[in-house]
Amino acid sequence: MKKNEETFQTAASLVLAAGKGSRMTGYEGNKTLLPLIPSGPDPTVGSRPLLVEVLENLPPGPKGVVVHHRAEDVRRETAASGCTYIQQPVTDGTGGAVLAARSFLENVSQEAVILTMGDVPLIRRRTYHLLLQGLVEAHMTVLAFHPDDPAQYGKLDIDHHRVRRIVEWKYWSRVPGRMEGSPCNAGVYAVRRESLLLGLDQLAEKPHEVYKERDGRMVLIREYFLTDLVEILGNRDLIITFRMAEPWEVLGVDTPEALRRAQDIYRLRQSEN
């Protein structure tokens, strides 16, 4: 199935940017609009929104942004990026965000799709390109990394260099040594568009029931996990591979501490350029 690598120099990109960020204490905005350049002691005030950095580092091609919380703020801050905005009716998980974007995915012409997060701003252009390179010989590429502390991360279940599924922390942690050395999932993917659309119908049939805090109380909600797509496509005997990233690249900004760290890394990178 090997194709000319030039096929994947462009891609359609889908950026998930619907969430508030419940662990970003005291911040009411959309977390993807948090600044990489602080303007004072409060790290939530400044310039260069996370989402703008993500959009500028993606490969050439159409870009869709999934929105929900403070959607108008997202549109305003990214107006110059030429994006298509997709409303996620309810925040029903990362899989739900991709399901909401089905029409966008059906109407783009690119063979390759990047699926990424609006609060993971430090992924380099060359890393996205590595993900696309994986599609030369595979149907899907998972971005992986080795964190200092793997607790809470899903791990890749790999068999003969092929990814079979992503195993959540609460499962692999119960069997000491079971997945020792396996890389962790960064939550960012490249996938052939045809394969992605093939898997979405089955993903829509696999909701999970989870308890989440809503307005100060725990409620049972239905969510769709994007990680399920890996197993869905693997069960169809499609080829899924992975590419490695540096741990700092895939830092997700979901706490004040993570925001300060991302700002420090961004400042250091800018000073090196």
C-alpha positions in Angstrom: 0.0 0.0 0.0 3.0 2.3 -0.1 2.4 5.5 -1.9 4.5 8.5 -2.9 5.3 10.5 0.2 4.4 13.7 -1.6 0.8 12.7 -1.3 0.9 13.6 2.4 2.6 17.0 2.3 -0.8 18.5 2.9 -3.6 17.4 5.3 -6.9 18.4 6.6 -6.6 19.2 10.3 -9.2 18.9 13.0 -8.4 20.8 16.3 -10.5 20.0 19.4 -11.1 23.3 21.2 -14.5 22.9 22.9 -13.6 22.7 26.6 -13.5 25.1 29.5 -10.7 23.4 31.5 -12.2 22.6 34.9 -8.8 22.4 36.5 -7.8 25.9 35.4 -8.8 27.4 38.7 -10.3 30.8 38.5 -10.3 30.9 34.7 -13.7 31.1 33.0 -12.6 31.4 29.4 -11.9 28.7 26.8 -8.6 27.1 27.8 -7.3 27.0 24.3 -7.2 30.8 24.4 -4.8 30.9 27.4 -1.6 32.8 26.5 1.8 31.5 25.8 3.3 34.9 26.5 2.2 36.2 29.9 2.1 40.0 30.4 2.5 40.0 34.2 2.3 37.8 37.3 -1.1 36.3 36.3 -0.2 33.6 33.8 -3.8 33.6 32.3 -3.3 37.2 31.0 -1.1 37.8 28.0 -0.8 37.2 24.3 -0.3 34.4 21.7 -3.2 32.1 22.5 -2.4 28.3 22.6 -4.8 27.7 19.8 -3.2 30.2 17.4 0.2 28.5 18.0 -1.4 25.1 17.2 -3.0 26.3 14.0 0.2 27.9 12.7 2.3 24.7 13.2 -0.1 22.4 11.4 0.6 21.2 7.9 -0.9 23.1 4.9 -4.5 22.4 4.2 -8.0 23.1 5.5 -8.4 23.4 9.2 -11.5 22.7 11.3 -11.9 23.8 14.9 -14.4 22.1 17.1 -16.0 24.7 19.5 -18.5 24.8 22.4 -17.5 26.8 25.5 -17.0 30.5 24.7 -17.2 29.6 21.0 -17.5 33.3 19.9 -14.2 34.1 21.7 -12.5 31.3 19.8 -13.8 32.6 16.5 -12.7 36.1 17.3 -9.2 35.2 18.4 -8.6 32.9 15.4 -10.4 34.9 12.7 -7.2 35.4 10.7 -6.6 31.6 10.4 -9.2 30.9 7.8 -10.7 28.0 9.8 -14.0 26.2 9.6 -15.8 26.1 12.9 -17.7 23.1 14.0 -20.2 23.4 17.0 -20.1 20.4 19.3 -23.7 20.4 20.7 -22.7 18.9 24.0 -19.3 18.2 25.5 -19.5 14.4 25.1 -15.8 13.6 24.8 -13.0 13.7 22.3 -14.8 11.1 20.2 -17.9 13.2 20.3 -16.0 16.2 19.0 -14.8 14.2 16.0 -18.3 12.8 15.4 -19.6 16.4 15.4 -17.1 17.2 12.6 -18.2 14.4 10.3 -19.5 16.8 7.6 -16.3 18.8 7.6 -14.3 15.5 7.2 -16.6 14.3 4.4 -16.2 17.5 2.4 -12.5 18.1 2.4 -10.4 16.6 -0.4 -7.2 15.7 1.4 -6.4 12.0 1.9 -4.8 12.6 5.2 -6.3 14.1 8.4 -4.5 15.3 11.5 -6.5 15.1 14.8 -5.0 17.3 17.5 -5.9 19.3 20.6 -6.1 23.0 21.0 -4.5 23.0 24.4 -1.3 21.1 23.3 0.6 24.0 21.7 4.2 23.0 21.6 4.1 20.2 18.9 6.6 21.2 16.2 5.8 21.3 12.5 8.3 18.5 11.9 6.5 16.3 14.4 3.2 16.7 12.5 5.1 15.9 9.3 6.5 12.7 11.0 2.9 11.6 11.7 2.0 12.1 8.1 5.0 10.2 6.9 3.6 7.2 8.9 0.6 7.2 6.6 2.8 6.3 3.6 2.7 2.7 4.9 -0.2 2.7 7.4 -3.8 3.8 7.8 -3.3 5.6 11.1 -0.3 7.0 13.1 -0.4 7.6 16.8 1.8 10.2 18.4 3.5 8.6 21.5 6.0 9.6 24.1 7.8 8.4 27.3 6.8 10.7 30.2 8.8 10.8 33.4 5.7 9.6 35.2 3.4 7.5 33.1 0.6 7.5 35.7 -2.8 8.5 34.3 -1.7 8.1 30.7 -3.0 5.5 28.3 -0.4 3.1 26.9 0.0 1.7 23.4 -0.5 -2.0 23.1 2.1 -2.9 20.4 2.4 -6.2 18.6 5.2 -6.5 15.9 5.4 -2.7 15.5 1.7 -2.4 15.0 -0.5 -0.6 17.5 -3.5 -2.8 18.5 -5.2 -0.6 21.0 -4.7 2.1 23.7 -5.0 0.7 27.2 -6.2 3.2 29.8 -4.1 3.7 32.9 -6.7 2.3 35.3 -6.3 -1.1 33.5 -2.6 -1.4 32.7 -1.6 -0.1 36.2 -3.3 -3.1 37.8 -0.8 -5.5 36.2 2.7 -4.5 37.3 5.2 -4.9 34.5 2.4 -5.8 32.0 3.2 -2.8 29.7 6.6 -1.7 31.1 8.5 0.1 28.4 5.4 0.8 26.2 5.1 4.4 25.1 2.2 6.5 26.2 -0.5 8.0 24.0 -0.2 11.8 23.4 -3.8 12.1 22.1 -2.7 13.3 18.6 -3.1 11.3 15.4 -2.8 11.2 11.7 -5.3 9.0 9.8 -6.3 8.3 6.3 -9.6 10.1 5.8 -11.3 7.1 4.2 -10.3 5.0 7.2 -11.4 7.6 9.7 -14.9 7.9 8.1 -15.1 4.1 8.1 -14.5 4.0 11.8 -16.8 6.8 12.9 -20.0 4.8 12.5 -18.7 2.2 14.9 -17.4 4.8 17.3 -20.9 6.4 17.4 -22.1 3.0 18.7 -19.6 2.9 21.6 -20.5 5.5 24.2 -19.1 5.2 27.7 -21.0 6.2 30.8 -18.8 8.2 33.1 -19.4 10.4 36.2 -18.4 14.1 35.7 -18.8 17.1 37.9 -21.4 19.5 36.6 -22.3 22.7 38.6 -20.9 21.3 41.7 -22.4 17.8 41.6 -21.5 14.5 40.0 -23.7 13.4 37.2 -23.6 10.4 34.9 -23.0 11.4 31.3 -22.3 9.6 28.0 -19.0 10.2 26.3 -17.2 9.0 23.2 -13.5 8.3 23.5 -11.3 9.0 20.5 -8.9 6.4 21.7 -11.5 3.7 20.8 -10.9 4.5 17.2 -7.5 2.8 17.4 -9.0 -0.5 18.4 -11.9 -0.1 16.0 -9.5 0.3 13.0 -7.2 -2.4 14.3 -10.0 -4.9 14.5 -10.6 -4.2 10.8 -7.0 -5.3 10.3 -5.9 -1.8 9.2 -2.3 -0.9 9.8 -1.7 1.4 12.8 1.8 2.6 13.6 3.3 5.3 15.9 5.8 8.0 16.0 7.6 9.4 19.0 7.6 13.0 20.3 9.6 14.6 23.1 7.6 14.8 26.4 7.7 18.6 26.5 6.2 18.8 23.0 3.0 17.0 24.1 2.4 19.0 27.3 -1.3 19.6 27.7 -2.2 22.8 29.4 -5.0 21.9 31.8 -3.7 23.4 35.1 -2.1 26.7 36.1 1.2 24.8 36.7 1.1 23.3 33.2 0.4 26.7 31.8 3.4 28.2 33.5 5.6 25.4 32.3 4.4 25.7 28.7 5.1 29.5 28.9 8.6 28.8 30.1 9.3 26.2 27.3 7.9 28.6 24.7 10.1 31.4 25.9 13.2 29.2 25.8 12.4 28.0 22.3 11.8 31.5 21.0 15.1 32.6 22.5 16.9 29.7 20.7 15.5 30.6 17.3 
